[in-house]
Amino acid sequence: MKYTVNYFIKKFSRIPHSKWTTGVSNDGKGRRCALGHCTDTNSNKVTEISSLFNIFYENNLVVSAVNDGVFTEIVFKGKHPRTRILNALRYIKRVS
């Protein structure tokens, strides 16, 4: 399976805000960061994580930094990690 920007937009859009966290991949309370969500149910975990990492890297971004709110550019603003990740993916889609 090929993991594309559209794949990740669809995947992350379905995950409720209450299931997201920052600072760790899994907080032990059912909340995960963007990379942590790539280890939930996928049998090709490494491929999915690598694909997300590469999509961001090819656009000079770091998944964990966007998830955790390190980037403050208007494109990635948002009070919630899910919002920031989706904003970044939509930006990547526009510029690609």
Backbone bond lengths (Angstrom), bond angles and torsions (degrees), N, CA, C in turn:
res aa  C-N    CA-C-N  psi(-1)  N-CA   C-N-CA  omega(-1)  CA-C   N-CA-C  phi
1 M - - - 1.439 - - 1.525 109.38 -
2 K 1.316 115.34 140.51 1.461 120.17 177.13 1.527 108.91 -98.20
3 Y 1.313 116.19 125.32 1.456 121.96 -179.85 1.526 108.47 -94.87
4 T 1.311 116.02 113.31 1.457 122.47 -175.84 1.525 110.57 -110.16
5 V 1.323 114.92 173.78 1.466 120.43 175.37 1.528 109.25 -57.75
6 N 1.325 116.85 -44.99 1.466 120.25 179.28 1.524 112.28 -61.48
7 Y 1.315 117.05 -38.10 1.464 121.34 177.07 1.534 109.83 -58.03
8 F 1.343 115.99 -48.48 1.461 119.39 -177.08 1.532 112.33 -70.81
9 I 1.318 117.64 -34.55 1.468 119.79 175.76 1.529 108.98 -60.97
10 K 1.306 116.57 -46.16 1.467 120.77 -179.88 1.526 110.82 -64.82
11 K 1.325 116.75 -45.19 1.466 121.75 -179.24 1.522 111.47 -60.16
12 F 1.332 116.32 -51.76 1.461 119.85 -175.37 1.526 112.90 -72.88
13 S 1.321 117.03 -26.66 1.466 120.24 177.56 1.523 111.63 -65.64
14 R 1.306 116.84 -26.75 1.465 121.58 -178.96 1.526 113.73 -83.46
15 I 1.313 117.17 -13.58 1.469 120.39 -176.82 1.526 108.23 -89.52
16 P 1.329 117.96 121.39 1.469 120.67 -178.16 1.529 112.75 -62.43
17 H 1.323 115.01 151.97 1.470 120.73 177.94 1.531 111.69 -53.21
18 S 1.314 116.51 -35.71 1.465 120.92 -176.47 1.529 113.20 -66.85
19 K 1.319 117.77 -10.59 1.474 121.88 -178.77 1.522 113.01 -101.41
20 W 1.345 117.66 12.14 1.461 121.74 -177.96 1.530 110.49 -110.10
21 T 1.341 114.83 151.87 1.456 120.86 176.46 1.527 109.86 -145.03
22 T 1.303 116.31 173.17 1.458 122.63 175.75 1.528 108.66 -128.15
23 G 1.322 115.13 159.38 1.454 120.87 174.33 1.519 116.37 85.55
24 V 1.308 117.37 -25.79 1.469 122.61 178.73 1.519 109.04 -142.40
25 S 1.326 116.31 158.96 1.469 117.95 179.51 1.525 111.50 -77.50
26 N 1.332 116.91 -29.26 1.463 121.93 -179.76 1.529 107.17 -148.21
27 D 1.330 116.94 119.23 1.464 119.25 -176.40 1.525 113.68 -86.67
28 G 1.334 117.99 2.28 1.453 121.53 179.36 1.527 113.76 79.57
29 K 1.328 116.19 0.36 1.466 121.16 179.74 1.523 110.85 -118.15
30 G 1.340 115.83 19.94 1.457 120.57 178.34 1.517 114.30 88.34
31 R 1.324 116.90 5.95 1.464 120.53 178.26 1.520 108.51 -107.99
32 R 1.352 114.65 142.61 1.463 120.44 -178.51 1.520 110.32 -138.10
33 C 1.324 115.72 160.25 1.462 121.05 172.59 1.530 107.53 -85.05
34 A 1.316 117.57 -178.94 1.466 121.02 -178.71 1.530 111.46 -57.39
35 L 1.319 117.29 -47.02 1.462 119.81 179.30 1.523 111.08 -66.78
36 G 1.311 116.62 -37.00 1.466 120.87 177.49 1.513 112.16 -61.90
37 H 1.323 116.93 -35.80 1.466 120.03 177.69 1.526 111.60 -67.53
38 C 1.294 117.72 -19.01 1.465 120.88 178.13 1.520 111.53 -80.36
39 T 1.318 118.31 -3.66 1.464 121.57 177.95 1.514 111.87 -108.85
40 D 1.339 118.19 3.53 1.464 121.48 -176.90 1.522 113.75 -61.85
41 T 1.321 117.13 -67.49 1.461 120.40 -169.56 1.518 113.42 -127.89
42 N 1.300 117.94 -1.34 1.455 120.33 -172.38 1.519 111.04 -82.56
43 S 1.322 116.80 130.70 1.458 120.05 178.52 1.527 111.82 -74.72
44 N 1.320 117.53 -19.27 1.465 121.96 176.74 1.521 109.38 -105.18
45 K 1.308 117.20 55.40 1.455 122.83 -173.56 1.523 113.05 -53.08
46 V 1.312 116.29 -47.80 1.454 119.72 -176.97 1.527 110.36 -63.23
47 T 1.309 117.40 -40.48 1.460 121.11 -179.68 1.523 110.84 -64.57
48 E 1.326 117.71 -43.73 1.460 121.21 -179.13 1.535 110.84 -66.09
49 I 1.304 116.77 -45.77 1.465 121.04 178.67 1.526 109.82 -62.75
50 S 1.321 116.88 -46.60 1.465 120.80 179.91 1.515 111.66 -60.59
51 S 1.318 116.50 -40.65 1.466 120.54 179.75 1.518 111.21 -63.15
52 L 1.335 117.26 -46.04 1.465 120.54 179.01 1.529 110.08 -62.66
53 F 1.319 116.14 -46.71 1.460 121.03 178.07 1.525 110.75 -55.78
54 N 1.340 116.92 -46.85 1.465 121.28 -177.52 1.521 112.58 -67.21
55 I 1.319 117.68 -38.84 1.467 120.68 177.43 1.528 109.97 -58.23
56 F 1.310 116.81 -44.52 1.466 120.40 179.09 1.528 110.29 -70.01
57 Y 1.335 117.20 -46.13 1.464 122.18 -177.46 1.525 111.67 -59.07
58 E 1.323 117.19 -41.55 1.469 121.17 179.35 1.526 112.52 -64.05
59 N 1.325 116.24 -15.63 1.457 121.82 178.05 1.533 111.40 -112.15
60 N 1.336 114.86 22.34 1.466 122.59 177.62 1.523 112.83 57.99
61 L 1.321 115.79 39.07 1.459 122.06 178.63 1.517 110.08 -125.80
62 V 1.313 115.42 159.64 1.458 121.97 177.26 1.525 107.39 -122.47
63 V 1.330 116.28 123.67 1.463 121.25 -175.43 1.521 111.34 -53.49
64 S 1.326 117.37 -51.45 1.466 120.54 -175.75 1.527 112.06 -64.13
65 A 1.318 117.67 -35.00 1.466 120.43 178.89 1.526 110.97 -66.96
66 V 1.317 117.39 -41.12 1.468 120.81 177.28 1.519 109.15 -67.93
67 N 1.326 117.41 -46.87 1.465 121.58 179.40 1.529 111.03 -54.46
68 D 1.326 115.69 -45.42 1.465 120.76 -174.72 1.523 114.19 -85.15
69 G 1.320 117.24 -2.29 1.464 120.27 176.25 1.502 115.26 83.81
70 V 1.325 117.58 22.32 1.460 121.46 179.51 1.524 110.71 -69.96
71 F 1.345 117.01 -39.83 1.461 120.18 177.39 1.513 109.53 -78.49
72 T 1.317 116.98 134.72 1.462 120.06 -177.78 1.517 113.16 -113.88
73 E 1.341 117.24 6.82 1.457 119.20 178.14 1.516 109.12 -58.34
74 I 1.306 116.14 148.30 1.465 121.77 -176.60 1.525 112.45 -53.71
75 V 1.325 116.95 -34.50 1.465 120.83 -178.01 1.527 111.56 -60.31
76 F 1.314 116.67 -33.92 1.455 120.51 -173.37 1.520 113.00 -104.45
77 K 1.321 117.35 6.93 1.456 119.36 -179.15 1.514 110.22 -65.31
78 G 1.286 113.55 151.43 1.451 121.46 177.99 1.511 108.21 161.40
79 K 1.305 115.96 145.84 1.467 119.54 -179.07 1.517 112.07 -80.59
80 H 1.306 115.74 -7.89 1.459 119.66 -173.95 1.531 111.04 -126.83
81 P 1.345 118.34 142.06 1.468 120.34 -178.65 1.531 113.11 -58.77
82 R 1.312 117.50 -38.76 1.470 120.05 178.60 1.521 110.42 -60.52
83 T 1.320 116.74 -42.65 1.463 121.54 179.27 1.518 110.76 -62.28
84 R 1.329 117.23 -44.75 1.466 120.97 -179.50 1.522 111.54 -64.40
85 I 1.331 117.23 -43.59 1.465 120.84 179.84 1.523 110.57 -63.89
86 L 1.322 117.32 -45.93 1.461 120.07 179.50 1.521 111.42 -65.15
87 N 1.341 117.80 -38.82 1.470 120.50 176.12 1.521 110.90 -61.50
88 A 1.323 116.84 -41.99 1.470 120.94 179.28 1.528 110.53 -65.33
89 L 1.329 117.20 -43.88 1.466 119.68 179.17 1.517 111.85 -64.02
90 R 1.316 117.12 -39.61 1.473 120.18 177.51 1.530 111.29 -66.27
91 Y 1.321 115.75 -36.19 1.472 120.43 175.24 1.531 109.61 -63.66
92 I 1.316 117.32 -47.78 1.467 122.18 179.27 1.527 109.50 -58.14
93 K 1.309 117.34 -42.73 1.466 121.36 178.79 1.518 111.33 -61.38
94 R 1.317 116.99 -39.99 1.486 120.76 -179.32 1.521 111.31 -68.72
95 V 1.307 118.15 -39.33 1.478 120.25 -174.12 1.521 112.83 -88.81
96 S 1.296 117.51 -11.10 1.485 120.69 -178.49 1.508 111.57 -84.33
